């Protein structure tokens, strides 16, 4: 696990990778313009990320300018692509991106880089093969999602026995973090011998999570747990469990540690979640971007991965 001290040390090394920027790039090196482009701002996780980024910029107002934006729902990749194109048109120096889709955003990232805009990837990792196809290297700042999900799954596993049936609510299935969290949940369930009877996408959304969870509970009345790829879907799952009259019979776990689930954890209606410190992810990404711009670092000369912290959260 990389500590903040190690990350900061890594940031200081960026100057060593300095290269001549593309023509017209980094026009505002003294006070770079950084765009933070997030997923759904209806999700409390990204609201927290935006708040953290804005607080950091306020404390470092002389060092960079921040433009923060996001989409209305988790699956609107077309809107996110348009936001990035708008940021290119506004001649930002860097984009810190939490992509709605790991593959679909790669072409517009290439467009940005070709225009001399540095791109740093946070939260959901861009697809490695898609980046390679475009000849791109984009640094990723974020947690080990598989590890984080396994931490949650291992805690749940203490309440299960071999053969118990569980369901997984996955995020948007084309996103790397959704895939990794599902893998982490499966790792934990395999270790205890639980039976994963269904994996369905709840699209990261509470309403869709409720719909999927309700269907799973109807199809598998002896289900023992619902493992949710984020807390939004977990909120929907908790409501589905209540509607089905199965409070105390079906455990629910999530991921993100948003404020909305804290009362549910305290009441025992949710068993656990994971804190991946969204506000800090954005700040780390911004710090890397600002440092790189000021050092005139070329996109493909930037270091590759900065792993951030993820912790288990229980009652």
LODREN-100008 format. One record per atom (N, C-alpha, C, O): x, y, z. Coordinates in steps of 0.05 Angstrom, whole numbers, padded with zeros to 5 digits, always signed. Layout:
N
XYZ/...
//
This chain:
315
+00017-00024+00000/+00000+00000+00000/+00018+00025+00000/+00036+00028+00016/+00012+00043-00018/+00028+00067-00020/+00017+00088-00001/-00007+00095-00002/+00033+00098+00016/+00025+00119+00035/+00025+00146+00022/+00036+00149+00000/+00012+00165+00035/+00012+00192+00024/+00041+00203+00022/+00048+00217+00004/+00057+00196+00042/+00085+00205+00042/+00100+00194+00017/+00115+00208+00004/+00095+00169+00011/+00107+00157-00012/+00097+00170-00038/+00112+00175-00056/+00071+00175-00038/+00059+00188-00062/+00071+00216-00066/+00078+00223-00089/+00074+00231-00044/+00085+00258-00047/+00114+00256-00057/+00123+00272-00073/+00128+00236-00046/+00156+00232-00056/+00156+00226-00086/+00173+00235-00100/+00137+00209-00094/+00135+00203-00123/+00129+00227-00140/+00140+00230-00162/+00113+00245-00129/+00106+00270-00143/+00132+00286-00149/+00134+00299-00170/+00150+00286-00129/+00174+00302-00133/+00192+00291-00155/+00209+00305-00165/+00187+00266-00162/+00204+00254-00182/+00194+00261-00210/+00208+00256-00230/+00170+00272-00212/+00159+00278-00239/+00177+00297-00255/+00178+00295-00279/+00190+00315-00241/+00207+00334-00255/+00229+00320-00271/+00239+00330-00291/+00236+00296-00261/+00258+00281-00275/+00249+00271-00302/+00266+00263-00318/+00222+00271-00306/+00212+00260-00332/+00205+00283-00351/+00191+00279-00370/+00216+00307-00346/+00209+00330-00362/+00216+00326-00391/+00236+00315-00398/+00197+00336-00408/+00202+00334-00437/+00190+00359-00450/+00174+00373-00437/+00197+00364-00475/+00187+00387-00489/+00157+00384-00495/+00150+00363-00507/+00140+00402-00487/+00111+00398-00491/+00104+00403-00520/+00119+00414-00536/+00080+00393-00527/+00070+00398-00555/+00065+00428-00559/+00060+00442-00540/+00065+00436-00584/+00061+00465-00590/+00034+00474-00578/+00014+00461-00582/+00035+00496-00565/+00010+00508-00554/+00002+00496-00527/-00017+00505-00515/+00017+00475-00518/+00010+00462-00493/+00020+00478-00469/+00040+00493-00471/+00007+00474-00446/+00015+00486-00421/+00018+00516-00422/+00038+00528-00413/-00002+00529-00434/+00000+00558-00438/+00000+00573-00412/+00008+00596-00410/-00011+00560-00391/-00014+00574-00365/+00002+00560-00343/-00010+00553-00322/+00027+00555-00348/+00043+00539-00329/+00044+00552-00301/+00045+00537-00281/+00044+00578-00299/+00046+00591-00273/+00022+00585-00256/+00024+00582-00232/-00002+00584-00269/-00027+00578-00255/-00043+00560-00274/-00062+00569-00286/-00036+00534-00275/-00049+00516-00295/-00079+00514-00290/-00089+00516-00267/-00093+00510-00311/-00122+00506-00310/-00127+00476-00311/-00121+00463-00331/-00139+00465-00289/-00143+00436-00287/-00173+00431-00287/-00188+00443-00272/-00182+00412-00304/-00210+00404-00304/-00213+00377-00290/-00199+00358-00297/-00231+00376-00271/-00238+00351-00257/-00264+00342-00270/-00285+00355-00266/-00263+00319-00284/-00287+00309-00298/-00295+00283-00284/-00280+00263-00286/-00318+00283-00271/-00327+00260-00255/-00350+00246-00268/-00360+00254-00289/-00359+00225-00255/-00383+00210-00263/-00407+00225-00250/-00407+00249-00248/-00427+00210-00243/-00453+00222-00235/-00451+00239-00209/-00443+00229-00188/-00458+00264-00212/-00458+00282-00188/-00483+00277-00171/-00487+00291-00151/-00500+00259-00180/-00523+00251-00163/-00513+00231-00142/-00528+00225-00123/-00490+00220-00147/-00478+00200-00128/-00463+00215-00106/-00445+00232-00113/-00469+00210-00082/-00456+00224-00059/-00426+00221-00060/-00411+00239-00052/-00416+00199-00070/-00387+00194-00071/-00374+00216-00088/-00353+00226-00080/-00386+00222-00111/-00373+00242-00128/-00379+00271-00119/-00363+00289-00124/-00400+00275-00104/-00405+00301-00091/-00382+00306-00071/-00372+00328-00069/-00375+00285-00056/-00354+00287-00036/-00327+00292-00050/-00311+00308-00041/-00323+00278-00073/-00299+00282-00088/-00296+00311-00098/-00275+00324-00096/-00318+00322-00107/-00318+00350-00117/-00313+00369-00094/-00298+00389-00097/-00325+00365-00071/-00321+00382-00048/-00292+00382-00039/-00280+00403-00033/-00280+00358-00039/-00252+00356-00031/-00233+00370-00050/-00214+00383-00042/-00239+00368-00076/-00223+00381-00096/-00225+00412-00094/-00205+00426-00096/-00249+00421-00090/-00254+00450-00088/-00240+00462-00062/-00229+00484-00063/-00242+00446-00041/-00228+00455-00016/-00198+00457-00020/-00185+00475-00010/-00187+00438-00034/-00158+00437-00039/-00150+00461-00057/-00130+00474-00052/-00166+00466-00077/-00160+00489-00095/-00161+00515-00080/-00145+00533-00085/-00181+00518-00062/-00183+00542-00047/-00158+00547-00030/-00149+00570-00026/-00147+00525-00020/-00123+00527-00003/-00098+00532-00020/-00077+00541-00010/-00100+00526-00046/-00077+00529-00065/-00085+00546-00089/-00077+00540-00111/-00100+00567-00084/-00111+00584-00105/-00089+00596-00123/-00094+00601-00147/-00066+00601-00112/-00045+00613-00128/-00030+00593-00146/-00014+00601-00163/-00036+00567-00141/-00021+00546-00155/-00036+00535-00179/-00023+00527-00199/-00062+00536-00179/-00077+00526-00202/-00106+00535-00201/-00117+00542-00180/-00119+00534-00224/-00148+00540-00226/-00163+00514-00231/-00153+00497-00246/-00186+00511-00219/-00201+00486-00221/-00228+00490-00235/-00242+00509-00228/-00234+00472-00253/-00261+00470-00265/-00271+00442-00259/-00259+00423-00267/-00293+00440-00243/-00303+00414-00236/-00330+00409-00249/-00348+00427-00249/-00333+00385-00261/-00359+00379-00274/-00363+00349-00273/-00345+00333-00268/-00388+00341-00278/-00395+00313-00279/-00421+00309-00294/-00433+00328-00304/-00429+00284-00297/-00453+00277-00313/-00476+00272-00294/-00473+00269-00270/-00500+00269-00306/-00524+00266-00289/-00528+00238-00279/-00538+00234-00257/-00520+00218-00296/-00522+00191-00287/-00498+00175-00295/-00483+00184-00313/-00494+00152-00283/-00469+00137-00286/-00464+00127-00314/-00441+00121-00321/-00485+00124-00330/-00481+00111-00356/-00480+00130-00380/-00478+00122-00403/-00482+00156-00374/-00483+00176-00396/-00455+00182-00406/-00445+00204-00402/-00442+00163-00420/-00415+00167-00430/-00414+00189-00451/-00394+00203-00453/-00435+00191-00467/-00435+00211-00488/-00433+00239-00476/-00419+00257-00487/-00447+00244-00454/-00446+00270-00441/-00418+00275-00429/-00408+00298-00430/-00405+00254-00419/-00378+00258-00408/-00358+00264-00430/-00340+00280-00426/-00361+00251-00453/-00344+00256-00476/-00347+00286-00484/-00327+00299-00491/-00372+00296-00484/-00376+00324-00492/-00363+00343-00472/-00353+00364-00480/-00364+00336-00447/-00351+00353-00426/-00321+00355-00432/-00310+00376-00431/-00309+00332-00438/-00280+00332-00443/-00274+00348-00468/-00254+00363-00468/-00290+00345-00489/-00286+00361-00513/-00289+00391-00507/-00274+00407-00519/-00307+00398-00490/-00311+00426-00482/-00286+00436-00467/-00277+00458-00471/-00275+00419-00449/-00251+00427-00435/-00227+00430-00454/-00210+00448-00450/-00225+00414-00474/-00204+00417-00495/-00208+00444-00508/-00188+00459-00512/-00233+00450-00515/-00238+00476-00529/-00232+00500-00511/-00224+00521-00521/-00235+00496-00485/-00229+00518-00466/-00199+00519-00459/-00190+00535-00443/-00183+00501-00472/-00154+00501-00470/-00145+00497-00441/-00127+00511-00431/-00157+00477-00427/-00146+00471-00401/-00119+00458-00404/-00112+00447-00426/-00103+00459-00384/-00076+00447-00385/-00076+00418-00378/-00059+00403-00387/-00095+00410-00361/-00096+00382-00353/-00125+00374-00346/-00142+00390-00338/-00131+00348-00350/-00157+00337-00343/-00152+00314-00324/-00136+00296-00330/-00166+00315-00301/-00166+00293-00282/-00193+00279-00286/-00214+00290-00280/-00192+00254-00295/-00216+00241-00305/-00223+00216-00289/-00207+00198-00286/-00249+00214-00280/-00261+00190-00270/-00280+00180-00292/-00303+00188-00293/-00271+00162-00309/-00286+00155-00333/-00311+00139-00327/-00311+00120-00311/-00333+00145-00341/-00358+00129-00338/-00355+00102-00352/-00370+00084-00345/-00337+00100-00371/-00333+00074-00385/-00303+00072-00390/-00290+00090-00399/-00292+00048-00384/-00263+00044-00386/-00253+00045-00415/-00230+00052-00419/-00269+00037-00434/-00260+00037-00462/-00270+00061-00478/-00255+00072-00494/-00296+00068-00474/-00308+00088-00491/-00296+00115-00488/-00298+00132-00507/-00283+00121-00466/-00271+00147-00461/-00242+00149-00473/-00232+00171-00475/-00230+00127-00481/-00203+00128-00490/-00199+00145-00515/-00180+00160-00517/-00217+00143-00536/-00213+00160-00559/-00212+00190-00553/-00196+00205-00565/-00230+00200-00535/-00230+00228-00529/-00206+00236-00511/-00197+00258-00512/-00196+00217-00496/-00171+00221-00481/-00148+00225-00501/-00131+00243-00497/-00148+00209-00522/-00127+00212-00543/-00130+00239-00556/-00110+00252-00562/-00154+00248-00561/-00159+00274-00572/-00148+00296-00555/-00136+00315-00565/-00152+00294-00529/-00142+00314-00510/-00112+00314-00510/-00100+00336-00512/-00099+00291-00509/-00070+00289-00508/-00058+00301-00534/-00038+00314-00533/-00071+00295-00556/-00061+00305-00582/-00062+00336-00583/-00048+00349-00599/-00080+00348-00567/-00083+00377-00566/-00064+00389-00544/-00065+00413-00539/-00048+00372-00532/-00029+00382-00512/-00039+00383-00484/-00028+00397-00467/-00062+00369-00479/-00073+00369-00452/-00064+00344-00437/-00066+00322-00448/-00053+00347-00413/-00045+00324-00397/-00070+00311-00385/-00088+00325-00376/-00070+00285-00384/-00093+00271-00373/-00084+00252-00350/-00065+00237-00354/-00097+00254-00327/-00092+00236-00305/-00119+00222-00299/-00140+00234-00298/-00117+00196-00296/-00141+00178-00292/-00144+00172-00262/-00125+00164-00249/-00168+00176-00252/-00174+00169-00224/-00199+00151-00223/-00213+00148-00242/-00203+00139-00200/-00227+00123-00192/-00230+00098-00209/-00227+00076-00198/-00237+00100-00234/-00242+00077-00252/-00220+00077-00273/-00218+00095-00289/-00205+00055-00274/-00182+00054-00292/-00190+00051-00321/-00207+00034-00328/-00177+00066-00338/-00181+00064-00367/-00170+00037-00376/-00150+00027-00365/-00182+00026-00397/-00174-00001-00407/-00146-00001-00418/-00139+00015-00435/-00130-00019-00407/-00101-00020-00415/-00098-00025-00444/-00081-00012-00457/-00113-00044-00455/-00110-00051-00484/-00119-00028-00502/-00106-00023-00522/-00140-00015-00494/-00150+00008-00510/-00130+00030-00510/-00126+00043-00531/-00117+00035-00487/-00096+00056-00486/-00073+00048-00503/-00061+00064-00518/-00065+00023-00502/-00042+00013-00517/-00047+00016-00547/-00029+00023-00562/-00072+00010-00555/-00079+00013-00583/-00076+00041-00593/-00069+00046-00616/-00081+00060-00575/-00079+00089-00582/-00051+00100-00577/-00045+00123-00582/-00033+00083-00567/-00006+00092-00561/-00004+00110-00537/+00013+00128-00536/-00022+00106-00518/-00024+00124-00495/-00015+00112-00470/-00018+00088-00465/-00003+00128-00452/+00003+00120-00425/-00010+00141-00407/-00002+00165-00408/-00029+00133-00391/-00043+00151-00373/-00040+00142-00344/-00048+00120-00338/-00029+00159-00327/-00025+00151-00299/-00052+00147-00286/-00071+00162-00290/-00053+00126-00269/-00078+00120-00254/-00074+00125-00224/-00054+00115-00213/-00092+00139-00212/-00092+00145-00184/-00117+00132-00172/-00139+00141-00178/-00114+00112-00155/-00137+00100-00143/-00130+00075-00127/-00107+00067-00126/-00150+00063-00114/-00145+00040-00097/-00144+00014-00113/-00151+00014-00137/-00136-00007-00100/-00139-00034-00110/-00167-00042-00104/-00173-00051-00082/-00185-00040-00124/-00213-00045-00120/-00219-00075-00113/-00237-00081-00098/-00203-00092-00125/-00207-00121-00119/-00201-00126-00089/-00215-00141-00076/-00179-00114-00080/-00171-00117-00052/-00192-00106-00033/-00200-00118-00014/-00202-00082-00040/-00222-00069-00024/-00248-00085-00022/-00259-00088+00000/-00257-00096-00044/-00281-00112-00044/-00276-00138-00029/-00295-00148-00016/-00253-00149-00031/-00247-00174-00016/-00247-00169+00014/-00256-00186+00030/-00237-00146+00023/-00239-00139+00051/-00268-00139+00061/-00273-00150+00082/-00285-00128+00045/-00314-00127+00052/-00325-00156+00051/-00340-00164+00069/-00319-00170+00030/-00329-00197+00027/-00319-00216+00049/-00334-00233+00058/-00294-00213+00057/-00283-00230+00078/-00298-00225+00105/-00302-00243+00120/-00305-00200+00109/-00319-00193+00134/-00347-00206+00133/-00356-00217+00153/-00360-00204+00110/-00386-00217+00107/-00384-00247+00110/-00401-00260+00122/-00362-00259+00100/-00359-00288+00100/-00359-00299+00128/-00366-00323+00132/-00352-00283+00148/-00353-00293+00176/-00381-00300+00185/-00385-00315+00204/-00401-00289+00171/-00429-00295+00178/-00441-00317+00161/-00465-00325+00165/-00426-00327+00142/-00436-00347+00123/-00424-00375+00128/-00404-00378+00142/-00436-00395+00116/-00425-00422+00116/-00425-00433+00088/-00437-00422+00069/-00410-00455+00084/-00408-00467+00058/-00435-00473+00046/-00452-00485+00059/-00439-00465+00021/-00464-00471+00007/-00484-00449+00008/-00504-00449-00006/-00480-00429+00026/-00499-00407+00028/-00501-00392+00001/-00480-00388-00012/-00525-00384-00006/-00529-00370-00031/-00526-00339-00028/-00537-00328-00009/-00511-00327-00046/-00508-00298-00045/-00511-00287-00074/-00507-00301-00093/-00518-00261-00075/-00519-00248-00101/-00501-00223-00102/-00496-00211-00081/-00491-00217-00125/-00474-00194-00129/-00487-00173-00147/-00496-00180-00169/-00489-00148-00137/-00498-00126-00153/-00474-00111-00163/-00459-00098-00148/-00469-00114-00189/-00445-00102-00202/-00452-00074-00211/-00475-00068-00217/-00431-00057-00213/-00434-00031-00225/-00437-00033-00255/-00445-00054-00265/-00431-00012-00269/-00432-00013-00298/-00412-00033-00308/-00388-00030-00302/-00421-00054-00321/-00404-00077-00326/-00380-00072-00345/-00362-00088-00346/-00381-00050-00359/-00358-00043-00377/-00337-00027-00363/-00317-00019-00376/-00340-00023-00337/-00320-00007-00322/-00301-00026-00307/-00310-00046-00296/-00276-00018-00307/-00256-00034-00294/-00260-00037-00264/-00257-00059-00253/-00268-00016-00251/-00272-00018-00222/-00296-00036-00215/-00295-00050-00194/-00317-00036-00231/-00339-00054-00226/-00330-00083-00229/-00337-00100-00212/-00315-00088-00250/-00305-00116-00254/-00287-00125-00232/-00288-00147-00222/-00269-00106-00222/-00251-00113-00201/-00265-00118-00174/-00257-00136-00159/-00285-00102-00169/-00300-00106-00144/-00315-00132-00144/-00316-00147-00124/-00327-00139-00167/-00340-00165-00170/-00320-00187-00165/-00327-00207-00152/-00297-00185-00177/-00276-00205-00173/-00268-00208-00144/-00264-00230-00134/-00265-00186-00130/-00258-00186-00102/-00280-00200-00085/-00274-00215-00067/-00305-00193-00091/-00327-00207-00077/-00327-00237-00082/-00330-00253-00063/-00322-00244-00107/-00321-00273-00114/-00298-00287-00100/-00300-00310-00090/-00275-00273-00098/-00252-00285-00083/-00260-00292-00055/-00254-00314-00045/-00273-00273-00042/-00281-00278-00014/-00302-00300-00011/-00300-00316+00007/-00321-00300-00029/-00342-00321-00028/-00331-00348-00034/-00339-00368-00022/-00312-00350-00052/-00299-00375-00059/-00284-00386-00035/-00284-00411-00030/-00271-00368-00020/-00255-00377+00003/-00272-00390+00025/-00263-00408+00039/-00297-00381+00027/-00315-00392+00048/-00333-00414+00037/-00347-00427+00052/-00333-00417+00010/-00350-00437-00002/-00378-00428-00007/-00396-00445-00011/-00384-00402-00006/-00410-00392-00012/-00417-00395-00041/-00398-00397-00058/-00442-00397-00048/-00451-00401-00075/-00462-00375-00087/-00483-00366-00080/-00447-00363-00106/-00456-00339-00120/-00476-00347-00141/-00468-00357-00162/-00501-00342-00135/-00522-00352-00153/-00530-00332-00175/-00543-00339-00194/-00522-00307-00171/-00529-00286-00191/-00510-00263-00190/-00503-00253-00168/-00502-00253-00213/-00486-00228-00215/-00501-00211-00236/-00502-00218-00259/-00512-00188-00227/-00527-00171-00245/-00518-00142-00241/-00511-00134-00218/-00520-00126-00262/-00512-00098-00260/-00535-00081-00249/-00558-00082-00258/-00528-00065-00229/-00546-00046-00218/-00539-00018-00228/-00551+00002-00218/-00520-00016-00247/-00513+00009-00260/-00503+00031-00241/-00504+00054-00248/-00493+00023-00217/-00484+00041-00197/-00507+00057-00184/-00501+00074-00167/-00532+00053-00192/-00554+00070-00184/-00572+00057-00163/-00575+00033-00163/-00582+00073-00145/-00599+00063-00123/-00625+00050-00133/-00632+00028-00125/-00639+00064-00152/-00664+00053-00162/-00660+00026-00176/-00674+00007-00172/-00639+00026-00194/-00634+00001-00208/-00624-00021-00189/-00630-00044-00192/-00608-00013-00169/-00600-00032-00149/-00623-00044-00134/-00623-00068-00128/-00644-00028-00128/-00668-00038-00115/-00683-00058-00133/-00692-00078-00124/-00685-00051-00159/-00698-00069-00178/-00684-00096-00180/-00697-00117-00179/-00658-00095-00183/-00642-00119-00186/-00643-00136-00160/-00647-00160-00161/-00640-00123-00137/-00640-00137-00112/-00667-00150-00107/-00669-00173-00098/-00689-00136-00113/-00716-00146-00110/-00720-00172-00127/-00732-00191-00117/-00710-00171-00151/-00713-00194-00169/-00697-00218-00158/-00706-00240-00160/-00673-00212-00148/-00656-00234-00137/-00670-00247-00113/-00670-00271-00110/-00682-00230-00096/-00695-00241-00072/-00720-00257-00079/-00726-00277-00066/-00734-00250-00101/-00757-00266-00110/-00747-00292-00122/-00759-00313-00117/-00726-00291-00138/-00716-00315-00151/-00703-00335-00132/-00704-00359-00136/-00690-00323-00112/-00675-00340-00093/-00685-00333-00064/-00671-00318-00050/-00707-00344-00056/-00718-00337-00030/-00701-00345-00006/-00705-00335+00016/-00681-00363-00011/-00663-00371+00010/-00636-00356+00009/-00617-00365+00021/-00636-00334-00005/-00611-00318-00008/-00602-00308+00020/-00619-00299+00036/-00576-00309+00024/-00566-00300+00050/-00552-00273+00050/-00549-00261+00071/-00544-00263+00027/-00530-00238+00026/-00530-00225-00001/-00533-00239-00022/-00528-00199-00002/-00526-00183-00026/-00500-00167-00024/-00497-00150-00006/-00482-00171-00043/-00456-00157-00043/-00458-00136-00065/-00461-00142-00089/-00456-00110-00058/-00462-00088-00076/-00436-00073-00083/-00421-00066-00065/-00432-00068-00109/-00407-00055-00118/-00404-00026-00110/-00382-00015-00112/-00426-00013-00101/-00423+00013-00089/-00446+00017-00069/-00465+00002-00068/-00444+00038-00053/-00464+00043-00032/-00491+00052-00043/-00512+00047-00031/-00491+00065-00067/-00517+00073-00079/-00534+00048-00084/-00557+00048-00076/-00522+00028-00096/-00536+00003-00101/-00543-00011-00074/-00564-00023-00072/-00526-00009-00055/-00531-00021-00028/-00556-00008-00015/-00571-00022-00003/-00559+00018-00019/-00583+00031-00008/-00608+00019-00021/-00628+00015-00007/-00607+00015-00047/-00630+00002-00060/-00634-00026-00051/-00657-00035-00048/-00612-00041-00046/-00614-00069-00036/-00626-00070-00008/-00643-00087-00002/-00618-00051+00009/-00629-00051+00037/-00659-00046+00036/-00674-00059+00050/-00668-00028+00018/-00697-00023+00015/-00711-00048+00005/-00734-00054+00013/-00698-00062-00014/-00710-00087-00025/-00713-00108-00003/-00733-00122-00002/-00693-00110+00014/-00694-00130+00036/-00717-00124+00055/-00731-00141+00064/-00720-00098+00061/-00742-00090+00079/-00769-00096+00066/-00787-00107+00080/-00772-00089+00041/-00798-00094+00027/-00804-00123+00026/-00828-00131+00028/-00784-00140+00023/-00788-00169+00022/-00793-00181+00050/-00798-00205+00053/-00791-00164+00071/-00796-00173+00098/-00773-00191+00108/-00778-00209+00124/-00749-00185+00099/-00726-00202+00106/-00704-00187+00122/-00681-00195+00121/-00711-00166+00136/-00692-00153+00153/-00680-00173+00173/-00695-00188+00185/-00654-00173+00175/-00641-00192+00193/-00636-00219+00182/-00622-00236+00194/-00647-00225+00158/-00644-00251+00145/-00625-00249+00121/-00612-00269+00115/-00623-00226+00109/-00605-00222+00085/-00586-00200+00091/-00594-00177+00095/-00560-00206+00092/-00540-00186+00097/-00534-00170+00072/-00536-00180+00050/-00528-00144+00076/-00521-00126+00053/-00495-00113+00059/-00490-00102+00080/-00477-00114+00039/-00452-00099+00041/-00449-00081+00016/-00461-00086-00004/-00432-00060+00019/-00429-00041-00002/-00400-00033-00006/-00381-00048+00001/-00396-00009-00018/-00369+00001-00023/-00371+00031-00028/-00387+00040-00044/-00356+00046-00014/-00352+00076-00016/-00354+00090+00010/-00340+00111+00014/-00370+00080+00029/-00373+00093+00055/-00384+00121+00053/-00374+00140+00065/-00405+00124+00037/-00419+00150+00036/-00435+00155+00062/-00441+00136+00076/-00440+00180+00067/-00454+00187+00092/-00481+00173+00095/-00490+00166+00117/-00495+00169+00072/-00522+00158+00073/-00523+00130+00085/-00544+00121+00094/-00501+00115+00084/-00502+00087+00094/-00493+00085+00124/-00497+00064+00136/-00483+00107+00135/-00473+00105+00162/-00495+00098+00182/-00490+00082+00200/-00519+00109+00180/-00540+00101+00199/-00548+00071+00195/-00554+00058+00214/-00547+00062+00170/-00553+00034+00165/-00533+00015+00177/-00540-00007+00186/-00507+00023+00176/-00486+00007+00189/-00491+00007+00219/-00488-00014+00232/-00497+00030+00230/-00502+00032+00259/-00525+00015+00268/-00525+00003+00290/-00546+00013+00251/-00570-00002+00258/-00567-00032+00251/-00584-00048+00259/-00546-00039+00237/-00543-00067+00229/-00557-00075+00203/-00558-00098+00196/-00569-00055+00190/-00584-00061+00165/-00564-00064+00142/-00570-00076+00121/-00540-00053+00145/-00517-00060+00128/-00495-00070+00145/-00491-00061+00168/-00481-00090+00134/-00460-00103+00151/-00433-00089+00148/-00418-00086+00168/-00426-00080+00124/-00399-00068+00120/-00399-00053+00093/-00416-00057+00076/-00379-00036+00091/-00373-00022+00066/-00342-00018+00065/-00328-00025+00083/-00333-00004+00044/-00305+00002+00042/-00302+00032+00037/-00317+00044+00022/-00283+00044+00050/-00277+00072+00046/-00253+00075+00028/-00231+00066+00035/-00257+00087+00004/-00235+00091-00014/-00227+00121-00016/-00212+00129-00034/-00238+00137+00002/-00228+00165+00005/-00230+00180-00021/-00209+00189-00032/-00254+00183-00031/-00258+00196-00057/-00247+00224-00059/-00235+00231-00080/-00250+00240-00038/-00240+00267-00039/-00210+00268-00042/-00199+00286-00055/-00196+00249-00030/-00167+00248-00031/-00158+00238-00058/-00137+00247-00068/-00173+00220-00071/-00166+00211-00098/-00164+00234-00117/-00145+00237-00132/-00185+00252-00116/-00185+00275-00134/-00161+00293-00128/-00148+00303-00147/-00156+00298-00103/-00134+00315-00095/-00107+00304-00105/-00090+00318-00115/-00102+00278-00101/-00078+00266-00110/-00075+00269-00140/-00053+00275-00150/-00097+00264-00155/-00096+00267-00184/-00090+00295-00192/-00075+00299-00211/-00102+00314-00179/-00097+00342-00185/-00068+00350-00179/-00055+00363-00195/-00057+00340-00156/-00030+00346-00149/-00010+00335-00171/+00009+00349-00178/-00016+00311-00180/+00001+00299-00201/-00001+00316-00226/+00020+00321-00239/-00025+00324-00234/-00029+00339-00258/-00015+00366-00257/-00001+00374-00276/-00018+00380-00235/-00006+00407-00232/+00024+00405-00233/+00038+00420-00246/+00035+00385-00219/+00064+00382-00218/+00075+00375-00246/+00096+00386-00254/+00061+00358-00260/+00069+00351-00287/+00068+00374-00307/+00087+00377-00323/+00047+00390-00305/+00045+00413-00323/+00068+00433-00318/+00081+00442-00336/+00073+00438-00292/+00094+00457-00286/+00122+00447-00293/+00141+00462-00298/+00125+00420-00292/+00151+00408-00300/+00153+00403-00330/+00174+00394-00340/+00132+00410-00345/+00131+00406-00374/+00135+00376-00381/+00148+00370-00400/+00122+00359-00365/+00125+00330-00369/+00107+00321-00392/+00083+00329-00393/+00118+00306-00410/+00102+00295-00432/+00083+00273-00421/+00090+00259-00402/+00060+00269-00434/+00040+00250-00425/+00052+00222-00421/+00049+00210-00399/+00066+00212-00441/+00076+00184-00439/+00101+00181-00422/+00111+00159-00419/+00111+00204-00411/+00134+00202-00393/+00125+00202-00363/+00142+00200-00346/+00099+00203-00358/+00090+00204-00331/+00089+00176-00319/+00083+00157-00333/+00096+00173-00293/+00094+00147-00280/+00066+00136-00282/+00047+00150-00285/+00064+00109-00280/+00039+00095-00287/+00017+00093-00266/-00006+00100-00272/+00024+00084-00242/+00003+00078-00222/+00010+00089-00195/+00032+00086-00185/-00010+00102-00182/-00007+00112-00155/-00030+00099-00139/-00053+00109-00140/-00024+00078-00124/-00045+00064-00109/-00052+00079-00083/-00034+00086-00068/-00077+00084-00079/-00087+00098-00056/-00100+00079-00036/-00103+00055-00042/-00106+00089-00013/-00115+00072+00009/-00144+00063+00006/-00161+00078-00005/-00151+00040+00017/-00178+00031+00019/-00180+00016+00046/-00163-00001+00052/-00202+00022+00061/-00205+00010+00088/-00233-00002+00091/-00252+00008+00080/-00234-00024+00106/-00259-00036+00114/-00273-00018+00134/-00260-00008+00152/-00300-00014+00131/-00316+00001+00150/-00339-00016+00159/-00354-00027+00142/-00342-00019+00185/-00364-00035+00196/-00378-00018+00217/-00372+00005+00221/-00397-00031+00231/-00411-00017+00253/-00392-00008+00274/-00400+00004+00294/
//
